[in-house]
Amino acid sequence: MAAESLASLARTPGDVALVAFHVCLATLATASNLALIVTLLSARTLLRKNNYIYTFSIALSDLLVGAGWFYNGLYNVHEGLGLAYHAETLFPMFHGTSLLTLLAAMVDRYYAVQSPFRYAQKMTNLKVAIIISVAWLYPILTNVGMSMNPGGGSLTYNGYTTMIFNILILVVMLFLNVRLYVVTRRQVRRTPLSNDRSANVMIVASGLFILLWSPNMVHSSICKAFGACLRFVNNASNPFITTRMVNTLVTPMVFLMGSPATRAAFKELTHRLGRKRTVKPLPTLNDP
């Protein structure tokens, strides 16, 4: 395995600016997802609600992707560890987990808004945990299967399969986002004093997700189905992967600041940590 740091290869001010941008992106993505995870763990009552369990899962997978960008984005990597352990396969695998979890969360919020009484009766924390487990296991098993049979299927078949899957995912997410917006607006007109903003937060998060992921999914579909690929020197110079990476920063910020409950929990956490740093020990009797 050989890995060359992009910082050591920087020759022009543009190269330095590119490296600085991706260092900031990886740092902020890691820090924001870590802050969201710690906030949810500090307010255990939030994790008893299904939508925050989905949020925790998305933050965890995005944390792995953001931390991995220090390596996958800031180094030119040439590995011989096999497909399952390749950085360009391993970290996007966690991105796939984020995609599937967000899709499940959109369905969950739509079900909760459309049929609140039936949702409260049928959707338990255990069922949500099972759905999230599938969202984590499916990309992992797919990655392992590809590594065990790297030549399975023709390139044309795999390309068209990828294109159909990407189109299907985008269409389903766009449809759910529009339907969730329509149903939420209808519910707000019926109960204008409702304080539940979880559906609104999901609409914003999924809308930004579609916006930032679409360029990469379109390029990936065209590249694998028709062979019309744009070539880039490394991941850092690839705008399609970069916009997808920006989503790992945007999503936790939306969940952290957009939800009144998580915002209040984050403020309480920061105040609690601030008090611990400012409180001084009381003097003892032996002190002069």
N, C-alpha and C positions, 0 to 999 in steps of 0.2 A: 504494500500500500504506500502511495506517495501523496502528500498533500502540500501544496504551495500556498502560503498566505498571500492574499491579494494585496495586503499592505506592503509586502516585500517586493511585489511586482509593480507597484504604483510608480509611474514615471511622469505623469502630467498632473496639473491641478485638478483636471476632471477626474482622474483616477483617484486622487486623494479625497475629493468630494464624494465620490461613489462609495468608497470604503467607509468614510465617516457617516454617510447616510445609513448604510446597512448596519453599522455598529449601533447607531441610535435606534434603528428599527428593531433589531434583536433585543437590545436592552429594554426598550419601552414595552415591547410585546411580552417579554418575560416578566417584567416588573408588574405590569397591569394585570396579567392573568394570575400571578402569585398573590397580588393584593386582593383580587376577587375571591380566590380560594380561601385565603386566611380570613377574610370577612365572613364568608359563609360558614366556615368552621367555628368562628367565634360566636356566631348567632345561630345556635343549633335549632332554634324554632323554625328558621327559614328552611332548613333541610328536611323538615317534615312535610313541606309542600312540594308537590310534584314538579312544578315549573322550576323551582330552585335546584332540584336534583338534576334536571336536564342542564341547567346553567352550570352547575358544578362540573359535570362531565365535559361540557364544551370547553370550560376554562382549563381543565386538566389536560385535554388533548392539545389545545392551543398553547399551553405552557410548554409542552414537550416540543412542539413545532418551533415556537419562538426561541427556546434555548438551543435547539438544534441548528437554528439559522446562524449562530456564531461559527459553526463548523461548515454547514452545507452552503451557506451564502458567502462566507468570507474566505473560503479556501477553494482552490482548484484541486479537486480530489480525483485521484486515479486509484481505484481499489480493485483488489483481486479476491475479495471475501465471499463472492457469490451474490446472486441477485437479492436474496432475502436480507442480507446484511449491508447492501449498498446504500449509502447515504441518500442518494437520489430516489431510492425506493422506500427506504425505511421511514423517513420523515413525512413524505406525502401520504404514507399509510395512516399516520395519525391525523393528517388533514382529512382523509376520508372518513375517519371516525367523527370528526367535527361536523362534516357534511351530513352524515346519516343521523347523528344525534339532533342536529338542528332541524332536519326534516321531521323527525319523530316529535320534537318539541312543538313544531308548527301544527302538526296533526292534533297533538294533545291540547293545545290552546284553542284550536278550532272546535274540538269536541267539547271542551269546558265551557266555551261561550255559547255554542249552539244548543247544547243540552246539559245545562249545569246540574240538574238534579240526577239525571242518569249517570253523568260523569262522577259525581260525588259517591254514588253507590258502587260503581264498577271499577274505577281507576284507583287502585291502592298503590302505596309506595313499593310493594313487592313487585307488582306488575311493571311499574316504571323501571325498577332495577333490572328486571329481565329484559326489557326492551333495550336499555342502555348496554347491557352485557352483549346482546346481539350486535349492536352498533359497534362495539369494540372488537368482537370476535370475527365478524365478517371480513373486514380489511386484513386482519392478521392472517386468517386462514387462506384468503385469496393470495396474499403475498407468499405464504409458505407453499401453496400449490403451484404458483408460477415459478418459484425457485426449484421445486422438485421436477418440474416439466417445462423448462424454459423454451423448448421448441414446439410445445403443443399448440396446434392450430396454425393456420396460415396467417401471414401478416395481413392479408386482405380481410379475412374473417375477423381477426382481433381488432382491426382498425374500424370496421363497420360496427362491431359490437360496442366499442368504446364510444363511437359517435352516437349511436342510438341511445346508449345509457346516459350520456351527457345531455342530450336533447330532452330525454324523458325526465331527468332530474330537474332541469331548468323549467320545463313546462309545468311540472307538478308543483314546484316551489312557487312559481309565479301565480298559478291558479289558487293555491292555498293562501298566498299573501293577499290577493285581491279579495277572496271570499272572507278571510279573517277580518279585513278592513271593513267590508260591507256589513258583516254581522255585528262587529264591534260598534260601528256607528249606529246601527239599529238599536242595540242594547243601551247605548248612552242616551238616546232619545227617550227610551222607556224609563230608565233609572238614572237621571242626570247627576244624582248625588253619590253614585258609586265611586269608591276609591281604588278599585282594582284596575291597575294599569298594566298588568302582566301581558295582556294581549297587545296593547299599544307598543310596549317594549319589544315584543316578539316581531311585530310588523316592521319596526325600524331596523332591528337586527337582521332579519331575513331579507329585507329590501337592500340593505347595504351588502349583505352576503352575495345576493344575486348580482348586484352591480360590480363588485370586485372580483367575483369568480368567473363571470361570463367570458371576459376576454381569454382567460387561460383555457376554459373548457371548449370554447369555439376553436381556438388555435390547435388544441390537442386533438379535437375531432377531425379537423381538416388534415392535420399532419398525419395521423394514423390511418385515416380512411383513404386519402388521396395522395399521400406522400409529399404534399406541398408544405414543407416545414421551413420555418425561419430559424437559422442557425445562430447561436450566440456563443461567445467565448466561455462564459461561465454563468452560473445562476444569478449572480449579482447584476449582470448586464442584461438579463432577460426581463423585459417589462411585464410579461404575462405572469411569471412566477412572482415578481415583486408585488404586483397588485393583489395577488392571492395572499401573499404574506402580510400585506397591510391589513387584511381582514382579521388576522390574529391579534392586532392591536386595537382595531375599531370595535370588535365584538365585546371584549370585556369592558371597555369604556362605556358602551351602551348599556350593558347589564348593570354595571356598577353605579353609574350616574343617572340612568333613566328610570330605575325603579326606586320609589321612595323608601321601600323597606331596606334594600341593600345600601342605599345612600345613607340612611340613618344608622345602619349597623356599621358602616365604614367610619362615619363620624364618631360613633361611640368607641370604636376600636382605637382610632387615633387619639381621642381624648384620654382613654384608659392608658395607652402607652405613654402619652405625654405626662400624665400624673405620676406614673412609675418613675419617670426620669427626673422629675422635679422634686419628688418627696425625698427629704433628707432624713437619715436615721436620727432618733432622739439621743441626746447626750446621756451617758451613763454617770453613775455616781463617782466613778474613778477618774472621770475626765477633769482636767484642770479648769 
